[in-house]
Amino acid sequence: MDRLINETVVPMEYLLSHPMIDENQLASLVSTCSKLVTQYKFDLLCLDLQVIQSVRRGQQRVLLELLNRLSSCDWNGSIKQAILARQDKIVERQELSLKHTLNTFFIEAEMV
C-alpha cells in the first residue's frame, strides 16, 4: 500500500521540480504534499484497524453464539443415557451368552 501511494506522488514530484516555481512556494507545496501523503497513509491505517476490529468483534459474536448453543445442550444427560444404554446392551448380551452356554452345555454333556 505504501508503495502504491508513493507511486501516485511521482507525477506531483515531477511537477514540483519545474524550474519556474519560486523557492518559497516550492517549499510550501512540498510540505503540503508531504503532509497530505502522510495524512492519507494515517487514514488508511486507521481504516485498516477499524476493519480488523470489526472482523474481530464479528468472530467473537459468532464464538459466543456457538458457546451458548453448546452450553444449552444437556451433554451430561446425553452421556449418561448413552452409558446406561450401553450397560443394558452389555448385560443383555451377557445373559444371551450365558443362556447359550447353559443350553449347549446340557445338550452336549453326556448323560450318566
C-alpha positions, 0 to 999 in steps of 0.5 A, spaced: 500 500 500 505 504 501 508 503 495 502 504 491 501 511 494 508 513 493 507 511 486 501 516 485 506 522 488 511 521 482 507 525 477 506 531 483 514 530 484 515 531 477 511 537 477 514 540 483 521 540 480 519 545 474 524 550 474 519 556 474 516 555 481 519 560 486 523 557 492 518 559 497 512 556 494 516 550 492 517 549 499 510 550 501 507 545 496 512 540 498 510 540 505 503 540 503 504 534 499 508 531 504 503 532 509 497 530 505 501 523 503 502 522 510 495 524 512 492 519 507 497 513 509 494 515 517 487 514 514 488 508 511 491 505 517 486 507 521 481 504 516 485 498 516 484 497 524 477 499 524 476 493 519 480 488 523 476 490 529 470 489 526 472 482 523 474 481 530 468 483 534 464 479 528 468 472 530 467 473 537 459 474 536 459 468 532 464 464 538 459 466 543 453 464 539 456 457 538 458 457 546 451 458 548 448 453 543 453 448 546 452 450 553 444 449 552 445 442 550 444 437 556 451 433 554 451 430 561 444 427 560 446 425 553 452 421 556 449 418 561 443 415 557 448 413 552 452 409 558 446 406 561 444 404 554 450 401 553 450 397 560 443 394 558 446 392 551 452 389 555 448 385 560 443 383 555 448 380 551 451 377 557 445 373 559 444 371 551 451 368 552 450 365 558 443 362 556 447 359 550 452 356 554 447 353 559 443 350 553 449 347 549 452 345 555 446 340 557 445 338 550 452 336 549 454 333 556 453 326 556 448 323 560 450 318 566 
